[in-house]
Amino acid sequence: MAKTNKDYFGLNWLVSLILCIIPITSWIFGFVTRFKEGHWVCALVRVIFGWNIIWILDIICMIFSHHIFKLF
């Protein structure tokens, strides 16, 4: 599979934004995305804090930079 710089499995920015706004998909896809990138600590932080702080940061970052929030 070709490496892309798009988040949420290489999906279009608008589709990723819609998925990011939905809390459960943002939590699951954010965890899986960071886990696939090899960022174990970021994936763990997303599991613990993904419902509140990181979810809001994901939405803000997705709107302005077209990527989900990167902790490290």
Wavefront OBJ file of the C-alpha trace (Angstrom):
o trace
v 0.000 0.000 0.000
v 1.378 3.389 -0.949
v 2.207 5.729 1.881
v 0.086 8.882 1.842
v 0.166 11.990 3.947
v -3.599 11.917 4.458
v -5.069 10.810 7.761
v -7.736 8.199 8.325
v -6.470 5.560 5.920
v -5.735 7.930 3.025
v -9.297 9.160 2.704
v -10.264 12.508 1.222
v -9.990 15.527 3.565
v -13.742 16.152 3.622
v -14.519 12.510 4.441
v -11.854 12.566 7.155
v -13.377 15.754 8.598
v -16.834 14.172 8.740
v -15.419 11.072 10.427
v -13.480 13.293 12.832
v -16.608 15.140 13.945
v -18.304 11.876 14.980
v -16.800 11.077 18.416
v -16.725 7.270 18.213
v -15.152 7.163 14.744
v -12.647 9.841 15.708
v -11.625 7.825 18.757
v -11.316 4.493 16.924
v -9.751 5.773 13.698
v -7.353 8.057 15.582
v -6.158 5.129 17.677
v -5.769 2.810 14.686
v -3.999 5.490 12.625
v -1.418 6.217 15.322
v -0.992 2.509 16.059
v -0.303 1.794 12.352
v 2.276 4.611 12.280
v 4.114 2.938 15.156
v 3.376 5.640 17.719
v 2.387 3.390 20.607
v 2.355 6.128 23.253
v 0.194 8.402 21.109
v -2.216 5.531 20.495
v -2.452 4.874 24.235
v -3.024 8.564 24.989
v -5.811 8.592 22.376
v -7.509 5.660 24.092
v -7.390 7.395 27.477
v -8.116 11.020 26.504
v -9.720 10.554 23.074
v -13.268 11.367 24.157
v -12.655 14.940 25.218
v -9.411 16.848 24.831
v -7.927 15.113 21.809
v -11.291 14.924 20.019
v -11.619 18.723 20.115
v -7.983 19.164 19.045
v -8.534 16.693 16.188
v -11.458 18.731 14.850
v -9.534 22.004 15.074
v -6.415 20.545 13.431
v -8.452 18.806 10.733
v -10.147 22.078 9.783
v -6.958 24.155 9.669
v -4.180 21.720 8.699
v -6.128 18.767 7.192
v -4.435 16.329 9.608
v -5.458 14.942 12.958
v -3.693 16.200 16.070
v -0.169 14.848 16.428
v 0.913 14.670 20.043
v 4.608 13.958 19.395
l 1 2 3 4 5 6 7 8 9 10 11 12 13 14 15 16 17 18 19 20 21 22 23 24 25 26 27 28 29 30 31 32 33 34 35 36 37 38 39 40 41 42 43 44 45 46 47 48 49 50 51 52 53 54 55 56 57 58 59 60 61 62 63 64 65 66 67 68 69 70 71 72
